Amino acid sequence: MTKFVLIAALGAIASVSAAGPAAVNLGKAGNYAILSKAGISTVPTSVITGDIGVSPIDSTAITGFSLAEDFNNASSTSTQVIGSVYAANYLGGTTPADLTVTIGDMEVAYTDAAGRTPQEKNTFKVSTDLGGKTLGPGLYTVWGSVDISIDFTINGSSTDTWIFQMSDNLKMAANKRITLIGGALASNIFWQVAGFVEVEVGAHMEGILLVKTKAVFKTGSILNGRILAQTAVTLDSTTVTQPPQPHLGRILAQTADILV
């Protein structure tokens, strides 16, 4: 069995019991379904529900979307985006300055998630495959890459929180899925990935992806969550649906070892 360290922070929001670490504050980055510093490309037809944006790169780095610029709103539209498309070179409003703040918030969120530490000296960091597991709320720290080779389950309430830290890549095999049970929400699941994310053909991913490098979603892949990437995002007939912003605030940190 693989041993993880789980940090379960217990607290209450509006008199509702909650478990897991404090949620990561996304700031303005939480207003986007996809955010990238280096570009967003798609092989049509993808379906994105929520705004997408790039900065400091300009709109020429958004490809495959057949953009129609809306000069009044300093944004563009696309038949593949149920929302607006923003880029650092769109003038006539607050878009450039707003995107600078938004990218900063994305980077702060990544640093926050990467910097979470267990409250106990016995920390186990291992390369692992999450396939076949059922994981409750907590902080999971993995040294190396994380694979999802078969389906796995996240189990918890709508106020519980999960943070997955990894020092390398996140790879999800073709036609596999993450299933949420017990009321767990994608908005409260954070993947801090120091390498790249690769979601294979037809796979179904859940959660907020805070990615140091690139994110690649292959043909027919699905994400219920957000892609917040510090380099490029590549889509191929991908469906991305943004969830609400996460619940914030957990207190009374408590640690425990679990075997999964």
LOBAGU-949439 format. One record per residue (C-alpha): residue in one letter; z, y, x. Coordinates in nm, 3 decimals, padded with zeros to 5 digits. Example, Ala and Ser with C-alpha at 12.3 -4.5 7.8 and 13.67 -1.06 7.14 Angstrom:
! residues 2
   residu         z         y         x
        A    00.780   -00.450    01.230
        S    00.714   -00.106    01.367
This chain:
! residues 260
   residu         z         y         x
        M    00.000    00.000    00.000
        T   -00.057    00.356    00.110
        K    00.246    00.581    00.125
        F    00.229    00.943    00.015
        V    00.485    01.217    00.016
        L    00.516    01.373   -00.326
        I    00.677    01.709   -00.383
        A    00.779    01.738   -00.745
        A    00.900    02.086   -00.834
        L    01.079    02.089   -01.164
        G    01.112    02.391   -01.385
        A    01.035    02.533   -01.727
        I    00.781    02.764   -01.879
        A    00.846    02.888   -02.228
        S    01.113    02.618   -02.265
        V    00.863    02.343   -02.182
        S    00.955    02.100   -01.905
        A    00.710    02.098   -01.613
        A    00.673    01.886   -01.301
        G    00.480    01.936   -00.979
        P    00.449    02.211   -00.720
        A    00.396    02.575   -00.811
        A    00.043    02.632   -00.931
        V   -00.197    02.806   -00.693
        N   -00.263    03.164   -00.798
        L   -00.641    03.208   -00.797
        G   -00.633    03.579   -00.868
        K   -00.976    03.716   -00.958
        A   -01.140    03.398   -00.825
        G   -01.004    03.233   -01.139
        N   -01.259    03.431   -01.341
        Y   -01.544    03.225   -01.193
        A   -01.678    02.877   -01.252
        I   -01.854    02.888   -00.913
        L   -01.788    03.126   -00.625
        S   -01.947    03.109   -00.280
        K   -01.971    03.315    00.037
        A   -02.302    03.162    00.150
        G   -02.509    03.086   -00.160
        I   -02.551    02.877   -00.474
        S   -02.860    02.664   -00.529
        T   -02.967    02.438   -00.813
        V   -03.241    02.192   -00.891
        P   -03.290    02.267   -01.262
        T   -03.165    02.210   -01.502
        S   -02.794    02.256   -01.438
        V   -02.555    02.382   -01.706
        I   -02.278    02.616   -01.591
        T   -02.020    02.741   -01.841
        G   -01.856    03.048   -01.687
        D   -01.954    03.319   -01.441
        I   -02.093    03.246   -01.096
        G   -02.098    03.480   -00.795
        V   -02.177    03.519   -00.425
        S   -02.041    03.759   -00.163
        P   -02.084    03.892    00.102
        I   -02.429    03.728    00.083
        D   -02.671    03.891   -00.162
        S   -02.854    03.758   -00.467
        T   -03.138    03.607   -00.262
        A   -02.889    03.328   -00.181
        I   -02.876    03.228   -00.549
        T   -03.177    02.998   -00.590
        G   -03.321    02.782   -00.864
        F   -03.166    02.984   -01.148
        S   -03.464    03.209   -01.238
        L   -03.239    03.514   -01.251
        A   -03.305    03.808   -01.482
        E   -03.118    04.113   -01.356
        D   -02.917    04.320   -01.605
        F   -02.900    04.663   -01.445
        N   -02.661    04.800   -01.708
        N   -02.398    04.539   -01.630
        A   -02.466    04.504   -01.254
        S   -02.526    04.133   -01.299
        S   -02.795    03.879   -01.383
        T   -02.846    03.617   -01.649
        S   -02.990    03.267   -01.630
        T   -03.079    03.008   -01.890
        Q   -02.865    02.766   -01.685
        V   -02.552    02.985   -01.695
        I   -02.342    03.044   -02.006
        G   -02.194    03.357   -01.855
        S   -02.303    03.613   -01.596
        V   -02.429    03.592   -01.239
        Y   -02.288    03.835   -00.981
        A   -02.388    03.918   -00.624
        A   -02.271    04.164   -00.361
        N   -02.594    04.367   -00.374
        Y   -02.582    04.436   -00.749
        L   -02.514    04.807   -00.789
        G   -02.452    05.032   -01.087
        G   -02.098    04.914   -01.149
        T   -01.793    04.782   -00.967
        T   -01.957    04.450   -00.874
        P   -01.966    04.482   -00.490
        A   -01.606    04.603   -00.459
        D   -01.483    04.359   -00.721
        L   -01.648    04.066   -00.544
        T   -01.485    04.167   -00.214
        V   -01.145    04.141   -00.381
        T   -01.244    03.818   -00.556
        I   -01.355    03.649   -00.231
        G   -01.030    03.764   -00.072
        D   -00.834    03.605   -00.357
        M   -01.028    03.280   -00.309
        E   -00.938    03.273    00.059
        V   -00.572    03.350   -00.014
        A   -00.565    03.068   -00.271
        Y   -00.708    02.824   -00.016
        T   -00.450    02.928    00.245
        D   -00.170    02.896   -00.010
        A   -00.273    02.544   -00.110
        A   -00.322    02.437    00.253
        G    00.015    02.574    00.353
        R    00.229    02.388    00.101
        T    00.477    02.163    00.283
        P    00.720    01.892    00.178
        Q    01.088    01.975    00.176
        E    01.168    01.653    00.358
        K    01.115    01.561    00.726
        N    00.954    01.222    00.656
        T    00.595    01.328    00.590
        F    00.322    01.065    00.573
        K   -00.035    01.181    00.624
        V   -00.300    00.912    00.598
        S   -00.668    00.868    00.526
        T   -00.696    00.713    00.184
        D   -00.901    00.607   -00.114
        L   -00.767    00.728   -00.448
        G   -00.983    00.485   -00.644
        G   -00.791    00.268   -00.890
        K   -00.469    00.470   -00.872
        T   -00.274    00.653   -01.142
        L   -00.106    00.963   -00.999
        G    00.165    01.175   -01.156
        P    00.227    01.544   -01.080
        G    00.306    01.644   -00.724
        L    00.183    01.747   -00.380
        Y   -00.027    01.483   -00.203
        T   -00.095    01.536    00.167
        V   -00.370    01.333    00.334
        W   -00.461    01.336    00.701
        G   -00.835    01.279    00.712
        S   -01.090    01.235    00.435
        V   -01.026    01.135    00.074
        D   -01.258    00.893   -00.102
        I   -01.282    00.819   -00.472
        S   -01.464    00.484   -00.462
        I   -01.376    00.373   -00.815
        D   -01.232    00.543   -01.123
        F   -00.881    00.683   -01.102
        T   -00.636    00.849   -01.339
        I   -00.421    01.162   -01.335
        N   -00.125    01.133   -01.570
        G    00.100    01.420   -01.680
        S    00.162    01.691   -01.935
        S   -00.026    02.015   -01.992
        T    00.231    02.207   -01.783
        D    00.241    01.965   -01.488
        T    00.069    02.045   -01.159
        W   -00.113    01.852   -00.882
        I   -00.215    01.970   -00.536
        F   -00.421    01.740   -00.310
        Q   -00.433    01.855    00.052
        M   -00.674    01.699    00.299
        S   -00.770    01.782    00.656
        D   -01.127    01.657    00.621
        N   -01.374    01.581    00.340
        L   -01.358    01.479   -00.026
        K   -01.619    01.224   -00.135
        M   -01.667    01.078   -00.482
        A   -01.886    00.773   -00.532
        A   -02.176    00.757   -00.778
        N   -02.099    00.711   -01.148
        K   -01.720    00.719   -01.098
        R   -01.482    00.941   -01.290
        I   -01.138    01.095   -01.291
        T   -00.964    01.049   -01.626
        L   -00.686    01.282   -01.741
        I   -00.417    01.138   -01.966
        G   -00.088    01.254   -02.116
        G   -00.218    01.606   -02.173
        A   -00.299    01.681   -01.804
        L   -00.531    01.978   -01.760
        A   -00.803    02.039   -01.501
        S   -00.674    02.395   -01.461
        N   -00.354    02.258   -01.305
        I   -00.524    02.025   -01.053
        F   -00.606    02.174   -00.711
        W   -00.810    02.009   -00.434
        Q   -00.765    02.184   -00.096
        V   -01.047    02.048    00.118
        A   -01.069    02.151    00.485
        G   -01.412    01.989    00.520
        F   -01.680    01.950    00.254
        V   -01.696    01.811   -00.101
        E   -01.965    01.561   -00.197
        V   -01.987    01.433   -00.555
        E   -02.248    01.162   -00.593
        V   -02.499    01.091   -00.871
        G   -02.348    01.076   -01.220
        A   -01.985    01.116   -01.106
        H   -01.730    01.307   -01.316
        M   -01.483    01.528   -01.124
        E   -01.179    01.717   -01.255
        G   -00.994    02.016   -01.113
        I   -01.017    02.330   -00.900
        L   -01.203    02.275   -00.572
        L   -01.083    02.506   -00.293
        V   -01.335    02.418   -00.022
        K   -01.339    02.544    00.336
        T   -01.706    02.458    00.385
        K   -01.976    02.336    00.145
        A   -01.977    02.163   -00.193
        V   -02.261    01.929   -00.291
        F   -02.300    01.792   -00.646
        K   -02.580    01.538   -00.684
        T   -02.804    01.450   -00.979
        G   -02.625    01.437   -01.314
        S   -02.278    01.500   -01.170
        I   -02.013    01.672   -01.383
        L   -01.719    01.897   -01.298
        N   -01.453    02.008   -01.541
        G   -01.307    02.276   -01.317
        R   -01.419    02.536   -01.061
        I   -01.602    02.533   -00.729
        L   -01.455    02.797   -00.495
        A   -01.638    02.741   -00.166
        Q   -01.632    02.935    00.159
        T   -01.988    02.833    00.249
        A   -02.267    02.704    00.020
        V   -02.274    02.524   -00.316
        T   -02.562    02.288   -00.393
        L   -02.621    02.153   -00.745
        D   -02.869    01.903   -00.885
        S   -02.882    01.891   -01.266
        T   -02.507    01.941   -01.257
        T   -02.275    02.036   -01.544
        V   -01.982    02.265   -01.452
        T   -01.736    02.377   -01.720
        Q   -01.461    02.617   -01.618
        P   -01.108    02.561   -01.755
        P   -00.854    02.836   -01.830
        Q   -00.652    02.990   -01.547
        P   -00.356    02.768   -01.443
        H    00.003    02.801   -01.557
        L    00.202    02.982   -01.288
        G    00.567    02.942   -01.193
        R    00.772    02.639   -01.098
        I    01.130    02.637   -00.972
        L    01.394    02.400   -00.833
        A    01.184    02.214   -00.577
        Q    01.267    01.846   -00.543
        T    01.110    01.583   -00.317
        A    01.063    01.209   -00.339
        D    00.856    00.937   -00.171
        I    00.628    00.729   -00.389
        L    00.406    00.429   -00.325
        V    00.059    00.418   -00.480
